[in-house]
């Protein structure tokens, strides 16, 4: 054991078992980056203009890219945390961000109604 989970996810208890995709999504949603993504989404929904939707979509895709890039940690900490079970592949957060980003582009705008 590399014992990195106490630093990466301090609240994780080894007795609870490995982290699931849902746990990973909740952790992302409650993180500062997840809250920033929610602000971009809510801002785009409130504005409902083409430039707001495109900006929100680009921001959400950028956040998804950051999460994806963070998975390839050159220090090996993420991979060690995965082996310990406190981190899992961030597939659900990334897919959720991409789904929300594409929804922004296809949702009817004020000018379309």
N, C-alpha and C positions, 0 to 999 in steps of 0.2 A: 504494500500500500504506500502510495506517495504522500498521503495525508495532506492533500491540497483542498479537500472539501471544506475544512474549517475556515479556509480563507476565501474560497470561491463562493460557497453557499453556507454562511455561518448557521443559518436556521435549520439546515438539513440534519435529520437524525438517521444514522445508518440502520437502525432497527426498523424504520418505516419502509425500507426496501429501495430499489432504484427509482429514479425520477421517471415519470411517464411524460408523454407528449402534452397532456393536459396540464400537468404541473409546470412544464416548461413554458406553455402559453400563459399561464397565470403569472409566473415569475416575470416574463417579459412585459405583460400588461401593467404590472405594478412597478416596473422599473422606470427610471427617468426617461429612457429612450422610448418606452412604451407609452408613457404619458405624453411625450412630445408628438408621437405618431397620432395619438388620439386628438391632440390639439390641431394638428394639420387637417385631420379628417373632419372634425367639427367645424373648423374655420371654412373649409371648402363647402361643407353642407350649408352653412349660414350664408355664404356669399352667393353660391349657385351661379357663378359666372364662368365662362370658358377659361379665362386666365387663372382663376382660383382653382378650378378642377385640374387643370394641367399642372399647376404648381404643387397642389396637394398630391397628385399622382406621382410626380417626379420625386417629391420628398419621401413619400411612403416607399417607393421603389428603392430610393437611396438608403433608407433605414434597413430595408430587407437585405440590400447588398452589404451593408455594414455587419449585420448579424451573420450573414453567410461568410464574409471574409474573416470574421472573428473566430469562426470554427477552425480555420487553418492557422492556429496559433503556432508561431515558430518556436516558442519556448517549451511547448509540450504540456503546458499546465492544463489546457482544455482536454486534451486526450487523457491525461492522468485522472482528471476529475470524472471523465466519462467511465474510465475503468473502475473507479471507486463507486460510481452509481449516482452521484449528486448532480450530474449534468447529462443531458441526452442531446441527440441531434436536433437542432432547432427547426425541424421541418414544419411543424404546425404554426409557429409564429410567422415564419417566412411565407407560407401559403396563405395565411390569414391576411397579412399585409398586402400581398399581391392581389388577393380577391377584393379587398376593400379599395385598393388603388384602381383596379379596373372598373369597379362599380361606380366610382366617381366619374369616370369618363363616359359611362353609358347611361347614367341616371339623367332624367330630363332636367334641363336648366330652366330658370325663370323665363328666359327668352323663348324657350321651346314650348312652354305651356300656353 
